[in-house]
C-alpha cells in the first residue's frame, strides 16, 4: 500500500475522545438552538473529515454522525470506497476543477462549493441516472477575500436561477466561509446578510432551505442567524495535518 493510501488507514486514536467531542457539540447545539429560538433538529452537524483517517470517521459514525465533508477528491474517493458498507451522506466542500466533476457527480450526495454555471452544468450532465438529484449549494465569497472561491452577493441571483433549472441536481441553498471575526456581533452581521440573501432568492420561487455556514470558531453566530448545516472539523477530530490531493 502506498504512503498516500496508508495514511488514511492509520491506527484509531482513543475513540472515546471523538465520542466525547461529539456529545459536547450536540449538547452545545441544543443549548444554542434554545437560546436563539431554533429547533435543534433543523441544524445538521457535518463532520469535516478532510486529512483524517478512516478510523476517525468510523469513530464519529459510531457516535451517531452520518454526514461527512471532504475537500480533496482523491482522498475522499479512498475513504468512500473503504466505507462503502456504511450509511454515510458524503458532502464535497472543496473547490472543483472541471476534470473532477464526473467523480464528484457519481460519489457524493451534496456539493457545497458551486461558484460557476459550467461546474453545475457538468455535474448535472454527469449525475448517474440511477441516483437521486445531487444537492447543491452556491458558495458565496461573503467577505470579498481574494484568496477564497465563491461569487459575490450581487452575482447570486442570476447563477441561482440558472442552476435551479438544470436536471439531475437540486439547488438547496448557500454556503459561505466568511473572514475570521473575533466578536460574535461581527460574525452575526455577515451571517445575517446570508440569511437575508436566501430569503431574497426565495422570492424568485426557488424554494431554498439550506444555509451551510459556521465552523468551530463561529458556530454560535451561525446558529443564531439560521444556519441549517454547520461544518465542524477541529472540535470533533482535533487539529489537522495539511495534505492537499
N, C-alpha and C positions, 0 to 999 in steps of 0.2 A: 504494500500500500504506500502510495507516495506521501510525502510530507504534507502536501496540500490536503489530501483526504484524511490523513491520520489525525490532523489537528482537530477535526470535528468529532472524533471518537475517543477523546481523552477520558481518563477516569472521572467518575462522578464525584463532585465535592459533596460534603455533607448535605444530603437533600433536605434536612430539617432547616437549614439556613434559608433556602429558597422558599420552603413552605411557610416559614415564619414571616418572611418578607411579604409574601402574597397575602397572608392573613392580615397583617398590619395594613397593607394597601387597601384591601377590601373594607376593612373597618374604617379607614380614613375616607374612602369614597362614600360610604354610608353616612358618616358624620357630616361631610361637606355637602352632600345632597340634601340632608335635613336642614343644614344651616341656610342654604340658599333656595329652599323651596322646590327642590328637584326630587324626582323619583330615582333612587339608585339603580333600579332595574333598567333605566334608559341610558346608562353610562357603561360602555363596554371597556374593559381593561385589555388592551392589546399589548402583549409581551414582545418587546423589541429584542429579538434573539440574534441579531447580526453578530458575527465573530464568536458566538458562544457555541459550545459543543452540543451534540445530540443529547448527551446525558443531562445537560441543564434543561433542555426542552422537555425531556421526559419527566424530570422532577417537577417542573412547573405544570405539566399536564396532569400529573398525579395529584397535584394540589388544586385542580379544578379549572385551570385555564385551557381554553380551546382555540384562541386566536393568537397567531404569532406573526410578527412582522420582520421581513428580511429586506436588506438594501442591495445585496450583491448577488447577481443571478447565479453564477457558477456555484457559489457557496450554498445558496438556497436549494438548488436542484439536488445537491448531495443529500441535504437534510430531508427534503421531501421524499426522495426515494427510500432513505433509511427508515422513515416514519410512515410509510405507506399504510400500515395497518392501524394507524391512529386516526381518530376523527378530528382532524385539525383543519381549521379555517386559515389558509395562508394569505397573507397580505403583502403585496410588494410595495415598499415605501421609498425606494431609491430612485435616482434619475434613470431615465430609459433611453437607450440608443436604439435606432431603428432595427439593427440586426439582432436585437434581443426580444422583439415583440412576440415572435412565434412561441418561444418557450414560456414567456410570461402569460400569454393568452391560453396556453394549454395547461398550465400547472397551478395557477393562482385563482383565488376566489374574489379578491379585491386588489385594485391598484389605486394608490393614493396620490400619485405624482404625475398627473396629466397636465401638461402645460403647452401642448401643441396639438392642433387638429390632426396632423399627419399621424401622430402616435396613436391617437384614439381610433382613427380610421384603420390602421394596421391591426390593432387589437380586435376591432370589430370584424374585420375580414378573416382573421386567423383564429378566432374563437371556435373550437370544435363544436359541431352541431349537436353532439350528444351531451354537451354540458349546458347548465343554465347560464343566463346572461352574466357577463363579467361586470362586477360592481366597480364603478369608477368615481374618484374624487378629483376635482381640479385643484392643482397646487397654486396657492396664492403667495406671492412674494410680498407679504404684508408690510415689511419694513424697508422695502426697496433696497435690499442688500445686493451688491454686485456679485458677491461670491455664492449666492443662493439661486437655485432654479425657481421657476414659478412666474406667473403672469401678474400684472398689476390689477388692482380692483377695477380700474376703468376698462380693462380688456375682457373682463369675465363674461359679461352678458352675451356677446357675440359667440364666444367659444362655447359657452354652456348651451346655447340654443342649437348650435351645430352638432355638438357631441350628443345631445339628447335625442337627436333624430336618427342616430346610427342604429343598425340592427345588431343583435347578439351582445349588446352591452346595456348597462343601466346606469345612468348618471345619478349618483346618490347625494353628492354634496361637495363640500370644500375641505381642503387640508391646508394647514399653514404651520410654518416654524418661524415665529417672529424673532426678532433680535432680542437678546437677553436683556431683561429689565429687572432691577433689584426690588422695586416696590410693587406690591400687589395692585396698587392703583394704576401704575403704568402698564402692568401686564393685562389688567382687565380692560383697559382702554382699547387696545388693539384687538383683543378677542371680541369685545362688544361690536367693533366695526365689522368683523367677520360674520357675526350673528345677524347684524342688520343687512349685510350683503346677501346672506342666504334668504332672508325674508323678502328682499327686493327681487331676487331671482324667482322666487315662488309666485310673485305677481305675474310672471310670464307663463304660469301654468306648468312649471317644471316639476313640482311635487318632490322637492329635495328634502331629505330628512337627516342628513349627516353633517356633523362638524367634527372633523378629525383634527383636534388641537389640544395642546397641553402635554407636557412631559414631566419628568421627575421634579424639576425645579419650579414649575408654574402650573401644576395641576389644579390647585385651588382656584386660581383666577379663571382657568379654562372651564371648570365645572360651574363656577358662578355665572359664567356668560354663555352656558348652553352646550358645552362640548358633549357629544354623544360617543366619541371614541377618544380615549386618552392613551398615548403611546409611551409606555414605560419600559425602560431597559435597565438602567443602573440600579434603581430602587428594588428591582427583582433579582437581577443576576450579579450585581456588583459592577465594578469598573471593567471596561472592555479593553482588549488588545485591538490595535488597528490593523486590519488585514483586508485590503481592498482587492476584490476579484470581480 
